[in-house]
Amino acid sequence: MADTFFPEPKLVSVRDKTIEVSPLSVKNIGKAVTYVEPLIKELAENGVAPMVILKHTDEVIALCALATNQDAEFLGNLNAAELLSIITLVVQVNADFFVSAIMPQMTNLMKSVQTTAETVKVSQVGTEA
């Protein structure tokens, strides 16, 4: 029995090194959620993915390390474009994980926004004379 969501890794070449980006193993999902949560929160608040990645490089590097089995120090010494190419593949290879992690958060965010908007609308109606 496989211990991953999807058993199809992808390859990326960085600094003359071929890196395999694999699906997250079941044992690493909890860690991955810990790394992804601040990214999701920041994306929900600001919506600018490159800035989120740059602001949360430690989490991005840790997530990439989980999916690539590469040393965090190696990943941390990459330039932004190289790290972006890896995190892009991490998200692609683990799409279902990210959808299941992100969608509930986004749904809750949208419900909160809708509730706030309805509250504001009701209070505005109550103040009209």
PyMOL commands that place a pseudoatom at each C-alpha (Angstrom):
pseudoatom trace, name=CA, resn=MET, resi=1, chain=A, elem=C, hetatm=0, pos=[0.000, 0.000, 0.000]
pseudoatom trace, name=CA, resn=ALA, resi=2, chain=A, elem=C, hetatm=0, pos=[1.427, 3.361, -0.999]
pseudoatom trace, name=CA, resn=ASP, resi=3, chain=A, elem=C, hetatm=0, pos=[1.774, 6.033, 1.654]
pseudoatom trace, name=CA, resn=THR, resi=4, chain=A, elem=C, hetatm=0, pos=[1.200, 8.990, -0.665]
pseudoatom trace, name=CA, resn=PHE, resi=5, chain=A, elem=C, hetatm=0, pos=[-1.793, 10.665, -2.280]
pseudoatom trace, name=CA, resn=PHE, resi=6, chain=A, elem=C, hetatm=0, pos=[-0.394, 10.477, -5.813]
pseudoatom trace, name=CA, resn=PRO, resi=7, chain=A, elem=C, hetatm=0, pos=[2.611, 8.358, -6.681]
pseudoatom trace, name=CA, resn=GLU, resi=8, chain=A, elem=C, hetatm=0, pos=[3.836, 10.386, -9.668]
pseudoatom trace, name=CA, resn=PRO, resi=9, chain=A, elem=C, hetatm=0, pos=[6.867, 12.551, -8.898]
pseudoatom trace, name=CA, resn=LYS, resi=10, chain=A, elem=C, hetatm=0, pos=[8.145, 15.208, -11.298]
pseudoatom trace, name=CA, resn=LEU, resi=11, chain=A, elem=C, hetatm=0, pos=[11.697, 16.308, -11.997]
pseudoatom trace, name=CA, resn=VAL, resi=12, chain=A, elem=C, hetatm=0, pos=[13.198, 19.784, -12.027]
pseudoatom trace, name=CA, resn=SER, resi=13, chain=A, elem=C, hetatm=0, pos=[16.781, 20.786, -12.807]
pseudoatom trace, name=CA, resn=VAL, resi=14, chain=A, elem=C, hetatm=0, pos=[18.365, 23.326, -10.505]
pseudoatom trace, name=CA, resn=ARG, resi=15, chain=A, elem=C, hetatm=0, pos=[22.068, 24.188, -10.470]
pseudoatom trace, name=CA, resn=ASP, resi=16, chain=A, elem=C, hetatm=0, pos=[23.041, 21.176, -12.542]
pseudoatom trace, name=CA, resn=LYS, resi=17, chain=A, elem=C, hetatm=0, pos=[21.156, 18.933, -10.130]
pseudoatom trace, name=CA, resn=THR, resi=18, chain=A, elem=C, hetatm=0, pos=[18.031, 16.964, -10.973]
pseudoatom trace, name=CA, resn=ILE, resi=19, chain=A, elem=C, hetatm=0, pos=[15.572, 17.147, -8.096]
pseudoatom trace, name=CA, resn=GLU, resi=20, chain=A, elem=C, hetatm=0, pos=[12.617, 14.831, -7.758]
pseudoatom trace, name=CA, resn=VAL, resi=21, chain=A, elem=C, hetatm=0, pos=[9.475, 16.468, -6.409]
pseudoatom trace, name=CA, resn=SER, resi=22, chain=A, elem=C, hetatm=0, pos=[7.354, 13.753, -4.863]
pseudoatom trace, name=CA, resn=PRO, resi=23, chain=A, elem=C, hetatm=0, pos=[3.879, 13.567, -3.406]
pseudoatom trace, name=CA, resn=LEU, resi=24, chain=A, elem=C, hetatm=0, pos=[3.857, 14.221, 0.322]
pseudoatom trace, name=CA, resn=SER, resi=25, chain=A, elem=C, hetatm=0, pos=[3.980, 11.039, 2.338]
pseudoatom trace, name=CA, resn=VAL, resi=26, chain=A, elem=C, hetatm=0, pos=[1.296, 10.449, 4.919]
pseudoatom trace, name=CA, resn=LYS, resi=27, chain=A, elem=C, hetatm=0, pos=[3.837, 10.852, 7.729]
pseudoatom trace, name=CA, resn=ASN, resi=28, chain=A, elem=C, hetatm=0, pos=[4.667, 14.370, 6.459]
pseudoatom trace, name=CA, resn=ILE, resi=29, chain=A, elem=C, hetatm=0, pos=[1.148, 15.720, 5.961]
pseudoatom trace, name=CA, resn=GLY, resi=30, chain=A, elem=C, hetatm=0, pos=[0.923, 17.146, 9.496]
pseudoatom trace, name=CA, resn=LYS, resi=31, chain=A, elem=C, hetatm=0, pos=[4.202, 18.995, 9.018]
pseudoatom trace, name=CA, resn=ALA, resi=32, chain=A, elem=C, hetatm=0, pos=[3.083, 20.203, 5.598]
pseudoatom trace, name=CA, resn=VAL, resi=33, chain=A, elem=C, hetatm=0, pos=[-0.148, 21.614, 7.037]
pseudoatom trace, name=CA, resn=THR, resi=34, chain=A, elem=C, hetatm=0, pos=[1.904, 23.496, 9.640]
pseudoatom trace, name=CA, resn=TYR, resi=35, chain=A, elem=C, hetatm=0, pos=[4.006, 25.055, 6.872]
pseudoatom trace, name=CA, resn=VAL, resi=36, chain=A, elem=C, hetatm=0, pos=[1.053, 25.781, 4.570]
pseudoatom trace, name=CA, resn=GLU, resi=37, chain=A, elem=C, hetatm=0, pos=[-1.276, 27.445, 7.117]
pseudoatom trace, name=CA, resn=PRO, resi=38, chain=A, elem=C, hetatm=0, pos=[0.594, 30.773, 7.370]
pseudoatom trace, name=CA, resn=LEU, resi=39, chain=A, elem=C, hetatm=0, pos=[0.876, 30.862, 3.577]
pseudoatom trace, name=CA, resn=ILE, resi=40, chain=A, elem=C, hetatm=0, pos=[-2.866, 30.340, 3.166]
pseudoatom trace, name=CA, resn=LYS, resi=41, chain=A, elem=C, hetatm=0, pos=[-3.632, 33.010, 5.742]
pseudoatom trace, name=CA, resn=GLU, resi=42, chain=A, elem=C, hetatm=0, pos=[-1.312, 35.503, 4.044]
pseudoatom trace, name=CA, resn=LEU, resi=43, chain=A, elem=C, hetatm=0, pos=[-2.721, 34.689, 0.587]
pseudoatom trace, name=CA, resn=ALA, resi=44, chain=A, elem=C, hetatm=0, pos=[-6.257, 35.188, 1.904]
pseudoatom trace, name=CA, resn=GLU, resi=45, chain=A, elem=C, hetatm=0, pos=[-5.302, 38.567, 3.367]
pseudoatom trace, name=CA, resn=ASN, resi=46, chain=A, elem=C, hetatm=0, pos=[-3.071, 39.890, 0.579]
pseudoatom trace, name=CA, resn=GLY, resi=47, chain=A, elem=C, hetatm=0, pos=[-3.487, 37.594, -2.425]
pseudoatom trace, name=CA, resn=VAL, resi=48, chain=A, elem=C, hetatm=0, pos=[-0.018, 38.225, -3.885]
pseudoatom trace, name=CA, resn=ALA, resi=49, chain=A, elem=C, hetatm=0, pos=[1.656, 34.817, -4.176]
pseudoatom trace, name=CA, resn=PRO, resi=50, chain=A, elem=C, hetatm=0, pos=[5.249, 35.916, -4.947]
pseudoatom trace, name=CA, resn=MET, resi=51, chain=A, elem=C, hetatm=0, pos=[5.273, 38.266, -1.952]
pseudoatom trace, name=CA, resn=VAL, resi=52, chain=A, elem=C, hetatm=0, pos=[3.844, 35.538, 0.278]
pseudoatom trace, name=CA, resn=ILE, resi=53, chain=A, elem=C, hetatm=0, pos=[6.579, 33.152, -0.827]
pseudoatom trace, name=CA, resn=LEU, resi=54, chain=A, elem=C, hetatm=0, pos=[9.255, 35.757, -0.155]
pseudoatom trace, name=CA, resn=LYS, resi=55, chain=A, elem=C, hetatm=0, pos=[7.775, 36.689, 3.212]
pseudoatom trace, name=CA, resn=HIS, resi=56, chain=A, elem=C, hetatm=0, pos=[7.493, 33.052, 4.344]
pseudoatom trace, name=CA, resn=THR, resi=57, chain=A, elem=C, hetatm=0, pos=[10.679, 31.577, 2.903]
pseudoatom trace, name=CA, resn=ASP, resi=58, chain=A, elem=C, hetatm=0, pos=[11.308, 29.362, 5.940]
pseudoatom trace, name=CA, resn=GLU, resi=59, chain=A, elem=C, hetatm=0, pos=[7.935, 27.650, 5.509]
pseudoatom trace, name=CA, resn=VAL, resi=60, chain=A, elem=C, hetatm=0, pos=[8.362, 27.389, 1.730]
pseudoatom trace, name=CA, resn=ILE, resi=61, chain=A, elem=C, hetatm=0, pos=[11.850, 25.902, 2.127]
pseudoatom trace, name=CA, resn=ALA, resi=62, chain=A, elem=C, hetatm=0, pos=[10.618, 23.426, 4.764]
pseudoatom trace, name=CA, resn=LEU, resi=63, chain=A, elem=C, hetatm=0, pos=[7.704, 22.384, 2.530]
pseudoatom trace, name=CA, resn=CYS, resi=64, chain=A, elem=C, hetatm=0, pos=[10.040, 21.955, -0.451]
pseudoatom trace, name=CA, resn=ALA, resi=65, chain=A, elem=C, hetatm=0, pos=[12.411, 19.907, 1.712]
pseudoatom trace, name=CA, resn=LEU, resi=66, chain=A, elem=C, hetatm=0, pos=[9.543, 17.545, 2.616]
pseudoatom trace, name=CA, resn=ALA, resi=67, chain=A, elem=C, hetatm=0, pos=[8.575, 17.029, -1.018]
pseudoatom trace, name=CA, resn=THR, resi=68, chain=A, elem=C, hetatm=0, pos=[12.095, 16.771, -2.438]
pseudoatom trace, name=CA, resn=ASN, resi=69, chain=A, elem=C, hetatm=0, pos=[14.143, 15.129, 0.312]
pseudoatom trace, name=CA, resn=GLN, resi=70, chain=A, elem=C, hetatm=0, pos=[16.663, 17.904, -0.235]
pseudoatom trace, name=CA, resn=ASP, resi=71, chain=A, elem=C, hetatm=0, pos=[18.523, 19.572, 2.576]
pseudoatom trace, name=CA, resn=ALA, resi=72, chain=A, elem=C, hetatm=0, pos=[16.898, 22.829, 3.741]
pseudoatom trace, name=CA, resn=GLU, resi=73, chain=A, elem=C, hetatm=0, pos=[20.306, 24.536, 3.612]
pseudoatom trace, name=CA, resn=PHE, resi=74, chain=A, elem=C, hetatm=0, pos=[20.693, 23.663, -0.082]
pseudoatom trace, name=CA, resn=LEU, resi=75, chain=A, elem=C, hetatm=0, pos=[17.182, 24.912, -0.817]
pseudoatom trace, name=CA, resn=GLY, resi=76, chain=A, elem=C, hetatm=0, pos=[17.769, 28.079, 1.207]
pseudoatom trace, name=CA, resn=ASN, resi=77, chain=A, elem=C, hetatm=0, pos=[20.806, 28.938, -0.895]
pseudoatom trace, name=CA, resn=LEU, resi=78, chain=A, elem=C, hetatm=0, pos=[18.844, 28.871, -4.150]
pseudoatom trace, name=CA, resn=ASN, resi=79, chain=A, elem=C, hetatm=0, pos=[17.823, 32.104, -5.800]
pseudoatom trace, name=CA, resn=ALA, resi=80, chain=A, elem=C, hetatm=0, pos=[14.158, 33.131, -5.834]
pseudoatom trace, name=CA, resn=ALA, resi=81, chain=A, elem=C, hetatm=0, pos=[13.510, 31.851, -9.370]
pseudoatom trace, name=CA, resn=GLU, resi=82, chain=A, elem=C, hetatm=0, pos=[14.988, 28.446, -8.560]
pseudoatom trace, name=CA, resn=LEU, resi=83, chain=A, elem=C, hetatm=0, pos=[12.954, 28.112, -5.364]
pseudoatom trace, name=CA, resn=LEU, resi=84, chain=A, elem=C, hetatm=0, pos=[9.843, 29.262, -7.209]
pseudoatom trace, name=CA, resn=SER, resi=85, chain=A, elem=C, hetatm=0, pos=[10.339, 26.532, -9.834]
pseudoatom trace, name=CA, resn=ILE, resi=86, chain=A, elem=C, hetatm=0, pos=[10.495, 23.930, -7.058]
pseudoatom trace, name=CA, resn=ILE, resi=87, chain=A, elem=C, hetatm=0, pos=[7.532, 25.208, -5.023]
pseudoatom trace, name=CA, resn=THR, resi=88, chain=A, elem=C, hetatm=0, pos=[5.483, 25.389, -8.231]
pseudoatom trace, name=CA, resn=LEU, resi=89, chain=A, elem=C, hetatm=0, pos=[6.099, 21.687, -8.818]
pseudoatom trace, name=CA, resn=VAL, resi=90, chain=A, elem=C, hetatm=0, pos=[5.452, 20.885, -5.157]
pseudoatom trace, name=CA, resn=VAL, resi=91, chain=A, elem=C, hetatm=0, pos=[2.009, 22.463, -5.519]
pseudoatom trace, name=CA, resn=GLN, resi=92, chain=A, elem=C, hetatm=0, pos=[1.356, 20.713, -8.849]
pseudoatom trace, name=CA, resn=VAL, resi=93, chain=A, elem=C, hetatm=0, pos=[2.419, 17.272, -7.640]
pseudoatom trace, name=CA, resn=ASN, resi=94, chain=A, elem=C, hetatm=0, pos=[0.425, 17.681, -4.426]
pseudoatom trace, name=CA, resn=ALA, resi=95, chain=A, elem=C, hetatm=0, pos=[-2.566, 19.489, -5.925]
pseudoatom trace, name=CA, resn=ASP, resi=96, chain=A, elem=C, hetatm=0, pos=[-5.200, 17.449, -4.105]
pseudoatom trace, name=CA, resn=PHE, resi=97, chain=A, elem=C, hetatm=0, pos=[-3.481, 18.051, -0.775]
pseudoatom trace, name=CA, resn=PHE, resi=98, chain=A, elem=C, hetatm=0, pos=[-3.380, 21.796, -1.386]
pseudoatom trace, name=CA, resn=VAL, resi=99, chain=A, elem=C, hetatm=0, pos=[-6.984, 21.887, -2.536]
pseudoatom trace, name=CA, resn=SER, resi=100, chain=A, elem=C, hetatm=0, pos=[-8.104, 19.972, 0.560]
pseudoatom trace, name=CA, resn=ALA, resi=101, chain=A, elem=C, hetatm=0, pos=[-6.000, 22.241, 2.791]
pseudoatom trace, name=CA, resn=ILE, resi=102, chain=A, elem=C, hetatm=0, pos=[-6.862, 25.513, 1.087]
pseudoatom trace, name=CA, resn=MET, resi=103, chain=A, elem=C, hetatm=0, pos=[-10.524, 25.079, 0.170]
pseudoatom trace, name=CA, resn=PRO, resi=104, chain=A, elem=C, hetatm=0, pos=[-11.874, 24.768, 3.736]
pseudoatom trace, name=CA, resn=GLN, resi=105, chain=A, elem=C, hetatm=0, pos=[-9.842, 27.820, 4.779]
pseudoatom trace, name=CA, resn=MET, resi=106, chain=A, elem=C, hetatm=0, pos=[-11.072, 29.835, 1.799]
pseudoatom trace, name=CA, resn=THR, resi=107, chain=A, elem=C, hetatm=0, pos=[-14.670, 28.701, 2.401]
pseudoatom trace, name=CA, resn=ASN, resi=108, chain=A, elem=C, hetatm=0, pos=[-14.456, 29.859, 6.020]
pseudoatom trace, name=CA, resn=LEU, resi=109, chain=A, elem=C, hetatm=0, pos=[-12.916, 33.148, 4.890]
pseudoatom trace, name=CA, resn=MET, resi=110, chain=A, elem=C, hetatm=0, pos=[-15.700, 33.735, 2.364]
pseudoatom trace, name=CA, resn=LYS, resi=111, chain=A, elem=C, hetatm=0, pos=[-18.376, 32.940, 4.978]
pseudoatom trace, name=CA, resn=SER, resi=112, chain=A, elem=C, hetatm=0, pos=[-16.735, 35.406, 7.352]
pseudoatom trace, name=CA, resn=VAL, resi=113, chain=A, elem=C, hetatm=0, pos=[-16.629, 38.106, 4.665]
pseudoatom trace, name=CA, resn=GLN, resi=114, chain=A, elem=C, hetatm=0, pos=[-20.276, 37.455, 3.765]
pseudoatom trace, name=CA, resn=THR, resi=115, chain=A, elem=C, hetatm=0, pos=[-21.356, 37.600, 7.422]
pseudoatom trace, name=CA, resn=THR, resi=116, chain=A, elem=C, hetatm=0, pos=[-19.445, 40.853, 7.906]
pseudoatom trace, name=CA, resn=ALA, resi=117, chain=A, elem=C, hetatm=0, pos=[-20.969, 42.341, 4.761]
pseudoatom trace, name=CA, resn=GLU, resi=118, chain=A, elem=C, hetatm=0, pos=[-24.467, 41.340, 5.870]
pseudoatom trace, name=CA, resn=THR, resi=119, chain=A, elem=C, hetatm=0, pos=[-23.865, 42.814, 9.331]
pseudoatom trace, name=CA, resn=VAL, resi=120, chain=A, elem=C, hetatm=0, pos=[-22.675, 46.096, 7.825]
pseudoatom trace, name=CA, resn=LYS, resi=121, chain=A, elem=C, hetatm=0, pos=[-25.664, 46.170, 5.465]
pseudoatom trace, name=CA, resn=VAL, resi=122, chain=A, elem=C, hetatm=0, pos=[-28.115, 45.544, 8.336]
pseudoatom trace, name=CA, resn=SER, resi=123, chain=A, elem=C, hetatm=0, pos=[-26.508, 48.211, 10.526]
pseudoatom trace, name=CA, resn=GLN, resi=124, chain=A, elem=C, hetatm=0, pos=[-26.622, 50.700, 7.643]
pseudoatom trace, name=CA, resn=VAL, resi=125, chain=A, elem=C, hetatm=0, pos=[-30.328, 49.974, 7.079]
pseudoatom trace, name=CA, resn=GLY, resi=126, chain=A, elem=C, hetatm=0, pos=[-30.981, 50.433, 10.789]
pseudoatom trace, name=CA, resn=THR, resi=127, chain=A, elem=C, hetatm=0, pos=[-29.357, 53.877, 10.760]
pseudoatom trace, name=CA, resn=GLU, resi=128, chain=A, elem=C, hetatm=0, pos=[-31.235, 55.211, 7.751]
pseudoatom trace, name=CA, resn=ALA, resi=129, chain=A, elem=C, hetatm=0, pos=[-34.128, 57.521, 8.599]
for i in range(1, 129): cmd.bond("trace and resi %d" % i, "trace and resi %d" % (i + 1))
show_as sticks, trace
zoom trace
